[in-house]
Amino acid sequence: MLIKYNLDDKGTGHVFERKELHVMENSKYQRIEISDVDILGRVLVLDNIIQLSELDCDRYHESFAHIPMACVAEPRRALILGGGDGILAKELLKYPGLVIDMVDIDERVCELSKEHLSSLHQNSFESERLNLYYQDALSFCEQCEELYDVIYADITDPHPNSPSASLLSDSAIETYKSLMNPDGIFVSQTDNIQIAPEHSAGVQKKLSEHFDMTGDYSIVALTLSSIFSFVWASDIVSVEPSKKYVECNWLNKKRAKFCFDLIDNALGQNK
């Protein structure tokens, strides 16, 4: 069966053949689907937007996790906002001794991911170094007393009706900053830069009003229908390609440099 999956809240989409439906249910917050589709393999879909796929799982989560974390000399603690599929946590568990706090409002996403996405998250939920909280991410942060080396916003695209709509406001950013070490890094996924360029630009502009340094990097992923961006911010650390990364399936020094060059080379002005 051919299924149209959305890429934004305006009706833009792409079509894949669904080969097998494993889960289709409505949680308190969103509609959850887990399916096997042609080309992409196993996918997690929230409100009819594909969040991740077996095909692009490594390039997305390895780039998201390790490009900023490689800039931290001795990482001790990280915070994931969202990330209920457990895959970003799996990547961060590669750092010995790193403690991870993960906050996802939708317990059903986590429970269904445990059951149906184990080949992708490799049972990260069972790690003693992962603390999982089922609550609103901003409420958690307002009550939190920890300090973090990196805070990851692995949230659904914050469209007006999304559970994530309030998580990138000015007040929220100030709350996150209060939980960061002086040399800490904040990084957020910022959507497909060709379909929703205003999102990446808007987040980077907003972050620049709160941090001394900001920047972006990106990947190419069929799952996300071309160029998908990440925006980072820090007061002290400049996030740049590292000379060394933890062991990865996709990310390496050459590909990290590609991630930083991609937006300008693909979409920049012809000079």
C-alpha angles and dihedrals in degrees: 000000000000112000128191112219120194125241096192141358092271098071100264108143152148132232129232134169111252108218100179133006114213102169135014116164143131117241124194089273111028148352112274125204130176114185145152110242134181116277095354098062117201113013137186112214126189120189088347094303116116108236099183142350139203088242098056100024096109099044092049101043098035092051092044094048107036107034091069097030092054087065092061113089098207111007114202108161137017134184124213117197105202113344093137093159088072096226099112087049089052090056094047092050086070087080108085112238095006112143116211128202112196122189121191124165094208113070091182092063089056095044094048091045090053089055103038107024101047093122088060103041094034092218094300089156089072095060117114087217092063118083111192123200125186103208145092107301095223093049089051091051093048089057098037122111099186127105120223137205093208132012115200122201099204091166135142114267104285099238114161094266096040123111085237097056096111098040098090100044121126092255091049092051091051089051091052091048091055088060095052128096112243089262093039126135131221117201131178136182106242106191133243106333093208097048097037107018091156091066097058093041092046095050093047092049092049093048090050088062090060105032134048095228134034136167145152144229133183150196136213112239130167089208089063094038102248130323115023120187141211126196124205134191136189140154096222113010122073109209107226137149109294128223090231138026133187115261110294138172095224113006121084136145094277094048092045089058088048089055091057095044098043103085095047095042094047102036107014125109119281105251 
